[in-house]
Amino acid sequence: MGDHLLRGKRVTDSEVQAWADEAEEGYDLTRLPRPSRGRPAIGNGPGEATTVRLDAETLTALMRRAEAEGITSRSEAIRAAVREWAHVA
């Protein structure tokens, strides 16, 4: 089979085979941890990722104002700026 790594540690072919055999037997899905619900909703529905290029001066000014308003996330700062400009609550 070859070299396998799991979190940076070598895993033997027999370990991989044991895990495959275990998986083929099936799992009790009621015992698995509940998945997280993902990212929180943005606005009234699912968000759409949008790439924005900002020069250093604009980005610095944006983050200065964000910090003054208690906003620590760059994404949230951009959302706040766009909402204000677009007059969206």
VOSENU-859282 format. One line per 3 residues: number of its first residue (from 0); their letters; for each residue x negated, y, z of C-alpha. Coordinates in steps of 0.001 Angstrom, whole numbers. Example, Ala and Ser with C-alpha at 12.3 -4.5 7.8 and 13.67 -1.06 7.14 Angstrom:
residues 2
0> as> -12300/-4500/7800 | -13670/-1060/7140
//
This chain:
residues 89
0> mgd> 0/0/0 | -2650/2559/929 | -3302/5249/3486
3> hll> -303/6720/5282 | -273/9640/7695 | 2356/10620/10243
6> rgk> 1742/13929/12007 | -1908/13659/10998 | -2446/10132/12403
9> rvt> -3059/7020/10339 | -179/4554/10122 | -703/928/9179
12> dse> 1123/-872/6403 | 2661/-3188/9017 | 4101/-200/10922
15> vqa> 5614/1161/7717 | 7091/-2275/6938 | 8523/-2571/10473
18> wad> 10220/823/10104 | 11598/-175/6695 | 12960/-3443/8124
21> eae> 14561/-1537/11009 | 16178/911/8598 | 17508/-1890/6396
24> egy> 19213/-3459/9440 | 21092/-190/9888 | 21403/2368/12673
27> dlt> 24202/3147/15098 | 24975/6639/13822 | 26869/7526/17006
30> rlp> 23544/7400/18864 | 21766/9853/16565 | 21429/13473/17727
33> rps> 23988/15847/16263 | 22484/17977/13496 | 22320/21703/13986
36> rgr> 24797/23707/11985 | 22099/25504/10023 | 21612/29223/9828
39> pai> 24303/31470/11234 | 26688/33032/8729 | 25806/36455/7377
42> gng> 28877/38659/7001 | 32067/36999/5829 | 30590/33950/4160
45> pge> 27447/32107/3220 | 24476/34303/2441 | 22526/34386/-785
48> att> 18753/34734/-611 | 17475/37773/-2476 | 13834/38635/-3045
51> vrl> 12884/42276/-2535 | 9485/43868/-3191 | 8605/46837/-997
54> dae> 5436/48911/-1039 | 3439/49113/2192 | 4628/52628/3064
57> tlt> 8315/51702/2741 | 7881/48468/4658 | 6012/50244/7455
60> alm> 8739/52902/7700 | 11438/50222/7675 | 9807/48258/10488
63> rra> 9138/51431/12520 | 12813/52320/12429 | 13801/48703/13095
66> eae> 11588/48612/16174 | 13102/51891/17402 | 16564/50321/17045
69> git> 15578/47053/18721 | 15493/44992/15538 | 12576/42551/15515
72> srs> 13258/40556/12338 | 12179/41928/8954 | 15158/40212/7323
75> eai> 17590/41732/9806 | 15990/45163/9286 | 16498/44887/5519
78> raa> 20104/43713/6021 | 20777/46667/8376 | 19294/49140/5864
81> vre> 21322/47730/2976 | 24554/47678/5035 | 24034/51326/6000
84> wah> 23350/52415/2415 | 26255/50353/1051 | 28587/51466/3876
87> va> 29315/47891/4941 | 30017/47181/8611
//
